[in-house]
Amino acid sequence: MSLAVVYRLFRLPRNSIIPARYTIQTKEYAGPAIRPGVKKSKKTLVAIEKKVLPVETDVNRLLTHVCGTNIYKEGGEDVELKSDSEYPSWLWNIRTGPPPPLEELDPNTKQYWRRLRLLGLRRNNKERTTRKF
């Protein structure tokens, strides 16, 4: 690596009196600088205990509430489910499975062109990985 590139990478002034290799070492870009007489401190890992989350086993509560939606530490209650007629009609038309294939999409939509671009990128990446050189 040339000296000009080092100056540009680390934004050092060109008329710097300090050599670039010393500057890089003291700023610890290449790794921590080893100083004589200073002992290296050992880092100890602290074991983190797993949180045991309470599991709801009451069947009636599972059928009438959305368990786990209470955000308060003290007090509060999970959201209660309503009847189907109280929810908007578009909610029941949401596609929850895999995305539709490209042939089912309308070419006049943005979703079609985004999917086409994604499939093209995947094809190019696959071709690039199978090249010999």
N, CA, C and O atoms as CSV, one atom per row, in Angstrom:
chain,resi,resn,atom,element,x,y,z
A,1,MET,N,N,0.853,-1.162,0.000
A,1,MET,CA,C,0.000,0.000,0.000
A,1,MET,C,C,0.901,1.228,0.000
A,1,MET,O,O,1.822,1.339,0.809
A,2,SER,N,N,0.629,2.118,-0.892
A,2,SER,CA,C,1.477,3.301,-0.983
A,2,SER,C,C,1.142,4.285,0.134
A,2,SER,O,O,0.070,4.222,0.736
A,3,LEU,N,N,2.062,5.178,0.394
A,3,LEU,CA,C,1.896,6.142,1.459
A,3,LEU,C,C,0.754,7.107,1.164
A,3,LEU,O,O,0.049,7.533,2.079
A,4,ALA,N,N,0.568,7.455,-0.113
A,4,ALA,CA,C,-0.514,8.374,-0.485
A,4,ALA,C,C,-1.873,7.757,-0.178
A,4,ALA,O,O,-2.788,8.456,0.257
A,5,VAL,N,N,-2.010,6.452,-0.401
A,5,VAL,CA,C,-3.271,5.776,-0.128
A,5,VAL,C,C,-3.536,5.754,1.369
A,5,VAL,O,O,-4.674,5.937,1.801
A,6,VAL,N,N,-2.492,5.530,2.166
A,6,VAL,CA,C,-2.646,5.510,3.616
A,6,VAL,C,C,-3.084,6.880,4.113
A,6,VAL,O,O,-3.957,6.976,4.976
A,7,TYR,N,N,-2.494,7.927,3.584
A,7,TYR,CA,C,-2.888,9.272,3.990
A,7,TYR,C,C,-4.354,9.530,3.648
A,7,TYR,O,O,-5.082,10.142,4.429
A,8,ARG,N,N,-4.782,9.055,2.468
A,8,ARG,CA,C,-6.159,9.283,2.044
A,8,ARG,C,C,-7.136,8.453,2.872
A,8,ARG,O,O,-8.201,8.948,3.242
A,9,LEU,N,N,-6.795,7.210,3.167
A,9,LEU,CA,C,-7.695,6.334,3.918
A,9,LEU,C,C,-7.937,6.837,5.330
A,9,LEU,O,O,-9.073,6.835,5.805
A,10,PHE,N,N,-6.886,7.264,5.999
A,10,PHE,CA,C,-7.007,7.647,7.386
A,10,PHE,C,C,-7.105,9.157,7.585
A,10,PHE,O,O,-7.017,9.650,8.710
A,11,ARG,N,N,-7.285,9.874,6.503
A,11,ARG,CA,C,-7.485,11.329,6.519
A,11,ARG,C,C,-6.382,12.048,7.308
A,11,ARG,O,O,-6.659,12.869,8.182
A,12,LEU,N,N,-5.142,11.722,6.981
A,12,LEU,CA,C,-4.011,12.361,7.618
A,12,LEU,C,C,-3.546,13.526,6.748
A,12,LEU,O,O,-3.636,13.457,5.523
A,13,PRO,N,N,-3.055,14.588,7.366
A,13,PRO,CA,C,-2.533,15.679,6.553
A,13,PRO,C,C,-1.262,15.229,5.830
A,13,PRO,O,O,-0.461,14.475,6.381
A,14,ARG,N,N,-1.086,15.697,4.594
A,14,ARG,CA,C,0.057,15.271,3.782
A,14,ARG,C,C,1.384,15.770,4.361
A,14,ARG,O,O,2.422,15.135,4.176
A,15,ASN,N,N,1.349,16.891,5.049
A,15,ASN,CA,C,2.584,17.432,5.605
A,15,ASN,C,C,2.778,16.987,7.052
A,15,ASN,O,O,3.388,17.703,7.847
A,16,SER,N,N,2.261,15.808,7.394
A,16,SER,CA,C,2.372,15.284,8.751
A,16,SER,C,C,3.831,14.933,9.055
A,16,SER,O,O,4.521,14.346,8.221
A,17,ILE,N,N,4.289,15.293,10.242
A,17,ILE,CA,C,5.646,14.997,10.660
A,17,ILE,C,C,5.741,13.553,11.157
A,17,ILE,O,O,6.780,12.909,11.011
A,18,ILE,N,N,4.642,13.044,11.748
A,18,ILE,CA,C,4.627,11.692,12.303
A,18,ILE,C,C,4.479,10.693,11.152
A,18,ILE,O,O,3.606,10.872,10.302
A,19,PRO,N,N,5.300,9.659,11.102
A,19,PRO,CA,C,5.164,8.663,10.041
A,19,PRO,C,C,3.801,7.979,10.101
A,19,PRO,O,O,3.233,7.807,11.180
A,20,ALA,N,N,3.286,7.594,8.950
A,20,ALA,CA,C,1.957,7.006,8.852
A,20,ALA,C,C,1.864,5.695,9.610
A,20,ALA,O,O,0.834,5.424,10.228
A,21,ARG,N,N,2.916,4.861,9.586
A,21,ARG,CA,C,2.822,3.568,10.262
A,21,ARG,C,C,2.693,3.730,11.766
A,21,ARG,O,O,2.031,2.926,12.422
A,22,TYR,N,N,3.330,4.781,12.329
A,22,TYR,CA,C,3.210,5.039,13.753
A,22,TYR,C,C,1.798,5.513,14.087
A,22,TYR,O,O,1.232,5.110,15.103
A,23,THR,N,N,1.240,6.352,13.252
A,23,THR,CA,C,-0.102,6.882,13.470
A,23,THR,C,C,-1.127,5.761,13.436
A,23,THR,O,O,-2.037,5.729,14.264
A,24,ILE,N,N,-0.988,4.846,12.491
A,24,ILE,CA,C,-1.925,3.738,12.381
A,24,ILE,C,C,-1.829,2.848,13.624
A,24,ILE,O,O,-2.846,2.379,14.136
A,25,GLN,N,N,-0.619,2.623,14.099
A,25,GLN,CA,C,-0.446,1.761,15.249
A,25,GLN,C,C,-1.020,2.401,16.507
A,25,GLN,O,O,-1.653,1.710,17.305
A,26,THR,N,N,-0.821,3.683,16.703
A,26,THR,CA,C,-1.312,4.314,17.915
A,26,THR,C,C,-2.825,4.475,17.886
A,26,THR,O,O,-3.456,4.487,18.943
A,27,LYS,N,N,-3.422,4.597,16.713
A,27,LYS,CA,C,-4.876,4.674,16.640
A,27,LYS,C,C,-5.508,3.294,16.628
A,27,LYS,O,O,-6.732,3.170,16.575
A,28,GLU,N,N,-4.681,2.251,16.676
A,28,GLU,CA,C,-5.111,0.870,16.780
A,28,GLU,C,C,-6.005,0.438,15.627
A,28,GLU,O,O,-6.965,-0.304,15.830
A,29,TYR,N,N,-5.693,0.903,14.409
A,29,TYR,CA,C,-6.443,0.443,13.250
A,29,TYR,C,C,-6.082,-0.998,12.920
A,29,TYR,O,O,-6.959,-1.792,12.582
A,30,ALA,N,N,-4.803,-1.343,13.014
A,30,ALA,CA,C,-4.343,-2.678,12.662
A,30,ALA,C,C,-4.457,-3.633,13.844
A,30,ALA,O,O,-4.345,-4.843,13.650
A,31,GLY,N,N,-4.669,-3.156,15.018
A,31,GLY,CA,C,-4.770,-3.985,16.213
A,31,GLY,C,C,-4.294,-3.182,17.404
A,31,GLY,O,O,-3.774,-2.078,17.244
A,32,PRO,N,N,-4.465,-3.718,18.583
A,32,PRO,CA,C,-4.045,-2.963,19.763
A,32,PRO,C,C,-2.521,-2.837,19.818
A,32,PRO,O,O,-1.793,-3.789,19.537
A,33,ALA,N,N,-2.069,-1.669,20.177
A,33,ALA,CA,C,-0.633,-1.413,20.276
A,33,ALA,C,C,-0.108,-2.057,21.555
A,33,ALA,O,O,-0.725,-1.938,22.613
A,34,ILE,N,N,1.024,-2.732,21.457
A,34,ILE,CA,C,1.623,-3.384,22.618
A,34,ILE,C,C,2.653,-2.433,23.196
A,34,ILE,O,O,3.626,-2.075,22.533
A,35,ARG,N,N,2.434,-2.031,24.427
A,35,ARG,CA,C,3.332,-1.098,25.082
A,35,ARG,C,C,4.114,-1.857,26.147
A,35,ARG,O,O,3.530,-2.619,26.917
A,36,PRO,N,N,5.410,-1.661,26.198
A,36,PRO,CA,C,6.196,-2.377,27.210
A,36,PRO,C,C,5.864,-1.885,28.611
A,36,PRO,O,O,5.671,-0.691,28.836
A,37,GLY,N,N,5.800,-2.828,29.551
A,37,GLY,CA,C,5.544,-2.469,30.942
A,37,GLY,C,C,4.074,-2.401,31.297
A,37,GLY,O,O,3.740,-2.249,32.472
A,38,VAL,N,N,3.192,-2.507,30.330
A,38,VAL,CA,C,1.762,-2.440,30.613
A,38,VAL,C,C,1.199,-3.846,30.477
A,38,VAL,O,O,1.343,-4.487,29.436
A,39,LYS,N,N,0.555,-4.320,31.542
A,39,LYS,CA,C,-0.015,-5.653,31.512
A,39,LYS,C,C,-1.359,-5.623,30.786
A,39,LYS,O,O,-2.143,-4.682,30.911
A,40,LYS,N,N,-1.589,-6.675,30.033
A,40,LYS,CA,C,-2.831,-6.780,29.279
A,40,LYS,C,C,-3.902,-7.319,30.213
A,40,LYS,O,O,-3.709,-8.341,30.872
A,41,SER,N,N,-5.032,-6.626,30.265
A,41,SER,CA,C,-6.097,-7.071,31.153
A,41,SER,C,C,-6.890,-8.188,30.479
A,41,SER,O,O,-7.135,-8.161,29.273
A,42,LYS,N,N,-7.282,-9.167,31.286
A,42,LYS,CA,C,-8.064,-10.272,30.758
A,42,LYS,C,C,-9.548,-9.910,30.879
A,42,LYS,O,O,-10.014,-9.440,31.916
A,43,LYS,N,N,-10.260,-10.143,29.792
A,43,LYS,CA,C,-11.691,-9.882,29.816
A,43,LYS,C,C,-12.397,-11.168,30.231
A,43,LYS,O,O,-12.151,-12.236,29.672
A,44,THR,N,N,-13.257,-11.049,31.200
A,44,THR,CA,C,-14.005,-12.212,31.645
A,44,THR,C,C,-15.395,-12.181,31.045
A,44,THR,O,O,-16.030,-11.129,30.969
A,45,LEU,N,N,-15.857,-13.329,30.624
A,45,LEU,CA,C,-17.192,-13.427,30.063
A,45,LEU,C,C,-18.190,-13.661,31.183
A,45,LEU,O,O,-17.950,-14.450,32.097
A,46,VAL,N,N,-19.298,-12.971,31.098
A,46,VAL,CA,C,-20.332,-13.107,32.103
A,46,VAL,C,C,-21.445,-13.965,31.517
A,46,VAL,O,O,-21.961,-13.672,30.439
A,47,ALA,N,N,-21.805,-15.003,32.215
A,47,ALA,CA,C,-22.880,-15.874,31.746
A,47,ALA,C,C,-24.213,-15.189,31.989
A,47,ALA,O,O,-24.496,-14.727,33.094
A,48,ILE,N,N,-25.021,-15.130,30.953
A,48,ILE,CA,C,-26.334,-14.507,31.057
A,48,ILE,C,C,-27.363,-15.614,31.213
A,48,ILE,O,O,-27.414,-16.552,30.416
A,49,GLU,N,N,-28.169,-15.494,32.236
A,49,GLU,CA,C,-29.196,-16.502,32.463
A,49,GLU,C,C,-30.342,-16.299,31.487
A,49,GLU,O,O,-30.725,-15.169,31.184
A,50,LYS,N,N,-30.882,-17.405,31.002
A,50,LYS,CA,C,-32.027,-17.327,30.111
A,50,LYS,C,C,-33.260,-16.955,30.914
A,50,LYS,O,O,-33.462,-17.434,32.030
A,51,LYS,N,N,-34.083,-16.090,30.326
A,51,LYS,CA,C,-35.337,-15.733,30.962
A,51,LYS,C,C,-36.360,-16.822,30.664
A,51,LYS,O,O,-36.524,-17.249,29.521
A,52,VAL,N,N,-37.022,-17.247,31.681
A,52,VAL,CA,C,-38.078,-18.233,31.511
A,52,VAL,C,C,-39.384,-17.464,31.395
A,52,VAL,O,O,-39.855,-16.867,32.363
A,53,LEU,N,N,-39.963,-17.486,30.196
A,53,LEU,CA,C,-41.211,-16.776,29.971
A,53,LEU,C,C,-42.386,-17.643,30.379
A,53,LEU,O,O,-42.392,-18.848,30.127
A,54,PRO,N,N,-43.372,-17.039,31.005
A,54,PRO,CA,C,-44.533,-17.835,31.417
A,54,PRO,C,C,-45.336,-18.277,30.193
A,54,PRO,O,O,-45.572,-17.489,29.277
A,55,VAL,N,N,-45.747,-19.525,30.189
A,55,VAL,CA,C,-46.528,-20.079,29.095
A,55,VAL,C,C,-47.967,-20.217,29.561
A,55,VAL,O,O,-48.240,-20.777,30.622
A,56,GLU,N,N,-48.877,-19.702,28.756
A,56,GLU,CA,C,-50.294,-19.777,29.086
A,56,GLU,C,C,-50.809,-21.177,28.770
A,56,GLU,O,O,-50.655,-21.656,27.646
A,57,THR,N,N,-51.413,-21.830,29.747
A,57,THR,CA,C,-51.934,-23.184,29.542
A,57,THR,C,C,-53.449,-23.233,29.626
A,57,THR,O,O,-54.048,-24.266,29.325
A,58,ASP,N,N,-54.080,-22.140,30.027
A,58,ASP,CA,C,-55.537,-22.118,30.135
A,58,ASP,C,C,-56.137,-22.033,28.731
A,58,ASP,O,O,-55.898,-21.065,28.010
A,59,VAL,N,N,-56.911,-23.038,28.347
A,59,VAL,CA,C,-57.464,-23.115,27.001
A,59,VAL,C,C,-58.457,-21.989,26.738
A,59,VAL,O,O,-58.448,-21.405,25.654
A,60,ASN,N,N,-59.305,-21.675,27.699
A,60,ASN,CA,C,-60.304,-20.610,27.509
A,60,ASN,C,C,-59.636,-19.256,27.305
A,60,ASN,O,O,-60.077,-18.453,26.482
A,61,ARG,N,N,-58.581,-19.013,28.052
A,61,ARG,CA,C,-57.865,-17.739,27.898
A,61,ARG,C,C,-57.174,-17.671,26.528
A,61,ARG,O,O,-57.130,-16.603,25.917
A,62,LEU,N,N,-56.644,-18.780,26.048
A,62,LEU,CA,C,-56.002,-18.807,24.732
A,62,LEU,C,C,-57.015,-18.544,23.616
A,62,LEU,O,O,-56.656,-17.984,22.580
A,63,LEU,N,N,-58.254,-18.932,23.811
A,63,LEU,CA,C,-59.290,-18.728,22.800
A,63,LEU,C,C,-59.897,-17.334,22.831
A,63,LEU,O,O,-60.464,-16.891,21.832
A,64,THR,N,N,-59.790,-16.627,23.964
A,64,THR,CA,C,-60.451,-15.329,24.092
A,64,THR,C,C,-59.492,-14.145,24.141
A,64,THR,O,O,-59.936,-13.004,24.017
A,65,HIS,N,N,-58.200,-14.378,24.317
A,65,HIS,CA,C,-57.238,-13.272,24.434
A,65,HIS,C,C,-56.052,-13.502,23.502
A,65,HIS,O,O,-55.766,-14.631,23.105
A,66,VAL,N,N,-55.366,-12.407,23.161
A,66,VAL,CA,C,-54.114,-12.486,22.412
A,66,VAL,C,C,-53.007,-12.469,23.463
A,66,VAL,O,O,-52.615,-11.410,23.952
A,67,CYS,N,N,-52.514,-13.648,23.800
A,67,CYS,CA,C,-51.556,-13.780,24.895
A,67,CYS,C,C,-50.200,-13.188,24.499
A,67,CYS,O,O,-49.716,-13.405,23.389
A,68,GLY,N,N,-49.602,-12.442,25.424
A,68,GLY,CA,C,-48.292,-11.850,25.186
A,68,GLY,C,C,-48.343,-10.417,24.704
A,68,GLY,O,O,-47.300,-9.853,24.375
A,69,THR,N,N,-49.519,-9.804,24.648
A,69,THR,CA,C,-49.620,-8.424,24.153
A,69,THR,C,C,-49.565,-7.393,25.269
A,69,THR,O,O,-49.571,-6.196,24.983
A,70,ASN,N,N,-49.513,-7.803,26.513
A,70,ASN,CA,C,-49.420,-6.866,27.625
A,70,ASN,C,C,-48.000,-6.324,27.699
A,70,ASN,O,O,-47.057,-7.080,27.933
A,71,ILE,N,N,-47.842,-5.011,27.501
A,71,ILE,CA,C,-46.508,-4.408,27.476
A,71,ILE,C,C,-46.105,-3.811,28.824
A,71,ILE,O,O,-44.973,-3.356,28.987
A,72,TYR,N,N,-47.010,-3.810,29.769
A,72,TYR,CA,C,-46.726,-3.191,31.055
A,72,TYR,C,C,-46.091,-4.191,32.005
A,72,TYR,O,O,-46.452,-5.368,32.004
A,73,LYS,N,N,-45.135,-3.724,32.825
A,73,LYS,CA,C,-44.486,-4.606,33.792
A,73,LYS,C,C,-45.429,-4.929,34.941
A,73,LYS,O,O,-45.467,-6.059,35.430
A,74,GLU,N,N,-46.173,-3.948,35.357
A,74,GLU,CA,C,-47.123,-4.151,36.448
A,74,GLU,C,C,-48.503,-3.751,35.957
A,74,GLU,O,O,-48.673,-2.702,35.336
A,75,GLY,N,N,-49.473,-4.586,36.236
A,75,GLY,CA,C,-50.839,-4.284,35.818
A,75,GLY,C,C,-51.017,-4.536,34.331
A,75,GLY,O,O,-50.187,-5.188,33.698
A,76,GLY,N,N,-52.083,-4.027,33.788
A,76,GLY,CA,C,-52.364,-4.216,32.375
A,76,GLY,C,C,-52.912,-5.597,32.110
A,76,GLY,O,O,-52.877,-6.470,32.977
A,77,GLU,N,N,-53.420,-5.792,30.901
A,77,GLU,CA,C,-54.026,-7.069,30.547
A,77,GLU,C,C,-53.835,-7.305,29.061
A,77,GLU,O,O,-53.687,-6.358,28.289
A,78,ASP,N,N,-53.839,-8.577,28.657
A,78,ASP,CA,C,-53.724,-8.921,27.247
A,78,ASP,C,C,-54.958,-8.445,26.491
A,78,ASP,O,O,-56.028,-8.277,27.075
A,79,VAL,N,N,-54.801,-8.229,25.186
A,79,VAL,CA,C,-55.892,-7.759,24.344
A,79,VAL,C,C,-56.919,-8.871,24.194
A,79,VAL,O,O,-56.574,-10.029,23.962
A,80,GLU,N,N,-58.181,-8.500,24.331
A,80,GLU,CA,C,-59.251,-9.481,24.210
A,80,GLU,C,C,-59.703,-9.563,22.762
A,80,GLU,O,O,-59.843,-8.538,22.095
A,81,LEU,N,N,-59.932,-10.769,22.271
A,81,LEU,CA,C,-60.385,-10.963,20.895
A,81,LEU,C,C,-61.838,-10.568,20.756
A,81,LEU,O,O,-62.645,-10.802,21.655
A,82,LYS,N,N,-62.172,-9.960,19.612
A,82,LYS,CA,C,-63.544,-9.544,19.326
A,82,LYS,C,C,-64.164,-10.538,18.358
A,82,LYS,O,O,-63.501,-11.469,17.901
A,83,SER,N,N,-65.433,-10.335,18.049
A,83,SER,CA,C,-66.078,-11.200,17.063
A,83,SER,C,C,-65.596,-10.806,15.665
A,83,SER,O,O,-65.124,-9.687,15.468
A,84,ASP,N,N,-65.711,-11.707,14.702
A,84,ASP,CA,C,-65.204,-11.477,13.349
A,84,ASP,C,C,-65.868,-10.282,12.671
A,84,ASP,O,O,-65.246,-9.636,11.828
A,85,SER,N,N,-67.098,-9.980,13.014
A,85,SER,CA,C,-67.812,-8.877,12.363
A,85,SER,C,C,-67.256,-7.508,12.761
A,85,SER,O,O,-67.485,-6.525,12.057
A,86,GLU,N,N,-66.531,-7.430,13.876
A,86,GLU,CA,C,-65.982,-6.157,14.339
A,86,GLU,C,C,-64.656,-5.793,13.684
A,86,GLU,O,O,-64.170,-4.677,13.865
A,87,TYR,N,N,-64.057,-6.718,12.923
A,87,TYR,CA,C,-62.807,-6.457,12.237
A,87,TYR,C,C,-63.080,-6.054,10.790
A,87,TYR,O,O,-64.100,-6.463,10.236
A,88,PRO,N,N,-62.200,-5.262,10.153
A,88,PRO,CA,C,-62.430,-4.847,8.763
A,88,PRO,C,C,-62.386,-6.051,7.810
A,88,PRO,O,O,-61.727,-7.053,8.088
A,89,SER,N,N,-63.096,-5.932,6.685
A,89,SER,CA,C,-63.215,-7.062,5.759
A,89,SER,C,C,-61.886,-7.376,5.063
A,89,SER,O,O,-61.637,-8.532,4.721
A,90,TRP,N,N,-61.018,-6.361,4.846
A,90,TRP,CA,C,-59.762,-6.607,4.153
A,90,TRP,C,C,-58.824,-7.490,4.964
A,90,TRP,O,O,-57.905,-8.096,4.413
A,91,LEU,N,N,-59.054,-7.561,6.267
A,91,LEU,CA,C,-58.197,-8.363,7.135
A,91,LEU,C,C,-58.264,-9.843,6.778
A,91,LEU,O,O,-57.279,-10.564,6.935
A,92,TRP,N,N,-59.409,-10.296,6.305
A,92,TRP,CA,C,-59.582,-11.712,5.992
A,92,TRP,C,C,-59.063,-12.049,4.604
A,92,TRP,O,O,-58.992,-13.225,4.247
A,93,ASN,N,N,-58.694,-11.036,3.804
A,93,ASN,CA,C,-58.173,-11.279,2.462
A,93,ASN,C,C,-56.649,-11.190,2.386
A,93,ASN,O,O,-56.084,-11.306,1.299
A,94,ILE,N,N,-55.983,-10.990,3.504
A,94,ILE,CA,C,-54.524,-10.877,3.519
A,94,ILE,C,C,-53.920,-12.228,3.178
A,94,ILE,O,O,-54.320,-13.258,3.721
A,95,ARG,N,N,-52.960,-12.210,2.280
A,95,ARG,CA,C,-52.287,-13.445,1.877
A,95,ARG,C,C,-51.216,-13.769,2.910
A,95,ARG,O,O,-50.286,-12.989,3.115
A,96,THR,N,N,-51.350,-14.916,3.553
A,96,THR,CA,C,-50.409,-15.301,4.601
A,96,THR,C,C,-49.435,-16.376,4.142
A,96,THR,O,O,-48.481,-16.684,4.857
A,97,GLY,N,N,-49.654,-16.951,2.969
A,97,GLY,CA,C,-48.786,-18.002,2.465
A,97,GLY,C,C,-47.602,-17.431,1.703
A,97,GLY,O,O,-47.241,-16.272,1.903
A,98,PRO,N,N,-47.001,-18.220,0.842
A,98,PRO,CA,C,-45.870,-17.741,0.040
A,98,PRO,C,C,-46.334,-16.701,-0.976
A,98,PRO,O,O,-47.513,-16.678,-1.330
A,99,PRO,N,N,-45.431,-15.839,-1.454
A,99,PRO,CA,C,-45.834,-14.814,-2.413
A,99,PRO,C,C,-46.284,-15.445,-3.731
A,99,PRO,O,O,-45.839,-16.539,-4.077
A,100,PRO,N,N,-47.163,-14.764,-4.464
A,100,PRO,CA,C,-47.651,-15.336,-5.725
A,100,PRO,C,C,-46.523,-15.421,-6.754
A,100,PRO,O,O,-45.594,-14.614,-6.718
A,101,PRO,N,N,-46.596,-16.385,-7.665
A,101,PRO,CA,C,-45.562,-16.473,-8.706
A,101,PRO,C,C,-45.651,-15.294,-9.663
A,101,PRO,O,O,-46.667,-14.601,-9.711
A,102,LEU,N,N,-44.598,-15.070,-10.414
A,102,LEU,CA,C,-44.510,-13.915,-11.318
A,102,LEU,C,C,-45.624,-13.928,-12.359
A,102,LEU,O,O,-46.090,-12.867,-12.773
A,103,GLU,N,N,-46.057,-15.113,-12.787
A,103,GLU,CA,C,-47.080,-15.214,-13.826
A,103,GLU,C,C,-48.429,-14.687,-13.358
A,103,GLU,O,O,-49.227,-14.234,-14.178
A,104,GLU,N,N,-48.703,-14.738,-12.040
A,104,GLU,CA,C,-49.978,-14.263,-11.507
A,104,GLU,C,C,-50.011,-12.753,-11.303
A,104,GLU,O,O,-51.090,-12.188,-11.129
A,105,LEU,N,N,-48.871,-12.092,-11.319
A,105,LEU,CA,C,-48.822,-10.644,-11.071
A,105,LEU,C,C,-49.116,-9.866,-12.338
A,105,LEU,O,O,-48.839,-10.327,-13.445
A,106,ASP,N,N,-49.687,-8.671,-12.162
A,106,ASP,CA,C,-50.008,-7.786,-13.273
A,106,ASP,C,C,-48.750,-7.004,-13.663
A,106,ASP,O,O,-48.117,-6.399,-12.797
A,107,PRO,N,N,-48.370,-7.004,-14.964
A,107,PRO,CA,C,-47.149,-6.287,-15.384
A,107,PRO,C,C,-47.226,-4.769,-15.208
A,107,PRO,O,O,-46.209,-4.091,-15.354
A,108,ASN,N,N,-48.380,-4.229,-14.903
A,108,ASN,CA,C,-48.513,-2.776,-14.738
A,108,ASN,C,C,-48.334,-2.341,-13.278
A,108,ASN,O,O,-48.554,-1.175,-12.950
A,109,THR,N,N,-47.946,-3.252,-12.420
A,109,THR,CA,C,-47.777,-2.895,-11.013
A,109,THR,C,C,-46.298,-2.841,-10.648
A,109,THR,O,O,-45.453,-3.451,-11.304
A,110,LYS,N,N,-46.011,-2.099,-9.588
A,110,LYS,CA,C,-44.643,-1.977,-9.086
A,110,LYS,C,C,-44.169,-3.301,-8.479
A,110,LYS,O,O,-42.986,-3.635,-8.544
A,111,GLN,N,N,-45.104,-4.045,-7.891
A,111,GLN,CA,C,-44.763,-5.327,-7.282
A,111,GLN,C,C,-44.213,-6.300,-8.327
A,111,GLN,O,O,-43.274,-7.045,-8.048
A,112,TYR,N,N,-44.797,-6.293,-9.532
A,112,TYR,CA,C,-44.336,-7.173,-10.611
A,112,TYR,C,C,-42.892,-6.862,-10.981
A,112,TYR,O,O,-42.075,-7.773,-11.111
A,113,TRP,N,N,-42.572,-5.578,-11.152
A,113,TRP,CA,C,-41.231,-5.190,-11.590
A,113,TRP,C,C,-40.194,-5.402,-10.493
A,113,TRP,O,O,-39.041,-5.718,-10.782
A,114,ARG,N,N,-40.595,-5.231,-9.244
A,114,ARG,CA,C,-39.669,-5.517,-8.146
A,114,ARG,C,C,-39.357,-7.005,-8.076
A,114,ARG,O,O,-38.207,-7.393,-7.871
A,115,ARG,N,N,-40.386,-7.842,-8.247
A,115,ARG,CA,C,-40.169,-9.286,-8.235
A,115,ARG,C,C,-39.300,-9.709,-9.411
A,115,ARG,O,O,-38.429,-10.566,-9.265
A,116,LEU,N,N,-39.535,-9.103,-10.593
A,116,LEU,CA,C,-38.746,-9.426,-11.776
A,116,LEU,C,C,-37.275,-9.070,-11.557
A,116,LEU,O,O,-36.385,-9.826,-11.945
A,117,ARG,N,N,-37.025,-7.921,-10.936
A,117,ARG,CA,C,-35.662,-7.494,-10.640
A,117,ARG,C,C,-35.002,-8.439,-9.649
A,117,ARG,O,O,-33.838,-8.804,-9.816
A,118,LEU,N,N,-35.748,-8.840,-8.608
A,118,LEU,CA,C,-35.211,-9.749,-7.608
A,118,LEU,C,C,-34.848,-11.095,-8.236
A,118,LEU,O,O,-33.787,-11.647,-7.945
A,119,LEU,N,N,-35.714,-11.620,-9.088
A,119,LEU,CA,C,-35.427,-12.899,-9.740
A,119,LEU,C,C,-34.225,-12.781,-10.673
A,119,LEU,O,O,-33.425,-13.711,-10.781
A,120,GLY,N,N,-34.096,-11.629,-11.350
A,120,GLY,CA,C,-32.932,-11.402,-12.213
A,120,GLY,C,C,-31.642,-11.343,-11.418
A,120,GLY,O,O,-30.628,-11.903,-11.834
A,121,LEU,N,N,-31.672,-10.663,-10.269
A,121,LEU,CA,C,-30.486,-10.583,-9.406
A,121,LEU,C,C,-30.087,-11.960,-8.896
A,121,LEU,O,O,-28.905,-12.301,-8.860
A,122,ARG,N,N,-31.083,-12.749,-8.501
A,122,ARG,CA,C,-30.782,-14.105,-8.028
A,122,ARG,C,C,-30.171,-14.952,-9.134
A,122,ARG,O,O,-29.224,-15.701,-8.892
A,123,ARG,N,N,-30.714,-14.836,-10.362
A,123,ARG,CA,C,-30.187,-15.605,-11.490
A,123,ARG,C,C,-28.747,-15.199,-11.786
A,123,ARG,O,O,-27.890,-16.057,-11.996
A,124,ASN,N,N,-28.477,-13.888,-11.802
A,124,ASN,CA,C,-27.112,-13.407,-12.068
A,124,ASN,C,C,-26.139,-13.873,-10.995
A,124,ASN,O,O,-25.017,-14.272,-11.306
A,125,ASN,N,N,-26.562,-13.825,-9.728
A,125,ASN,CA,C,-25.687,-14.263,-8.643
A,125,ASN,C,C,-25.398,-15.753,-8.743
A,125,ASN,O,O,-24.281,-16.195,-8.476
A,126,LYS,N,N,-26.409,-16.524,-9.128
A,126,LYS,CA,C,-26.203,-17.964,-9.262
A,126,LYS,C,C,-25.245,-18.261,-10.415
A,126,LYS,O,O,-24.386,-19.136,-10.302
A,127,GLU,N,N,-25.393,-17.533,-11.527
A,127,GLU,CA,C,-24.471,-17.708,-12.662
A,127,GLU,C,C,-23.062,-17.315,-12.280
A,127,GLU,O,O,-22.104,-17.972,-12.686
A,128,ARG,N,N,-22.923,-16.264,-11.510
A,128,ARG,CA,C,-21.603,-15.775,-11.119
A,128,ARG,C,C,-20.893,-16.774,-10.205
A,128,ARG,O,O,-19.672,-16.914,-10.272
A,129,THR,N,N,-21.648,-17.465,-9.355
A,129,THR,CA,C,-21.013,-18.426,-8.451
A,129,THR,C,C,-20.626,-19.715,-9.166
A,129,THR,O,O,-19.758,-20.441,-8.684
A,130,THR,N,N,-21.243,-20.015,-10.295
A,130,THR,CA,C,-20.926,-21.255,-10.997
A,130,THR,C,C,-19.856,-21.066,-12.069
A,130,THR,O,O,-19.471,-22.034,-12.725
A,131,ARG,N,N,-19.366,-19.831,-12.261
A,131,ARG,CA,C,-18.283,-19.614,-13.234
A,131,ARG,C,C,-16.979,-20.210,-12.740
A,131,ARG,O,O,-16.743,-20.302,-11.536
A,132,LYS,N,N,-16.138,-20.614,-13.676
A,132,LYS,CA,C,-14.847,-21.199,-13.293
A,132,LYS,C,C,-13.868,-20.136,-12.813
A,132,LYS,O,O,-13.123,-20.369,-11.860
A,133,PHE,N,N,-13.859,-18.979,-13.456
A,133,PHE,CA,C,-12.890,-17.948,-13.109
A,133,PHE,C,C,-13.570,-16.673,-12.738
A,133,PHE,O,O,-12.903,-15.689,-12.415
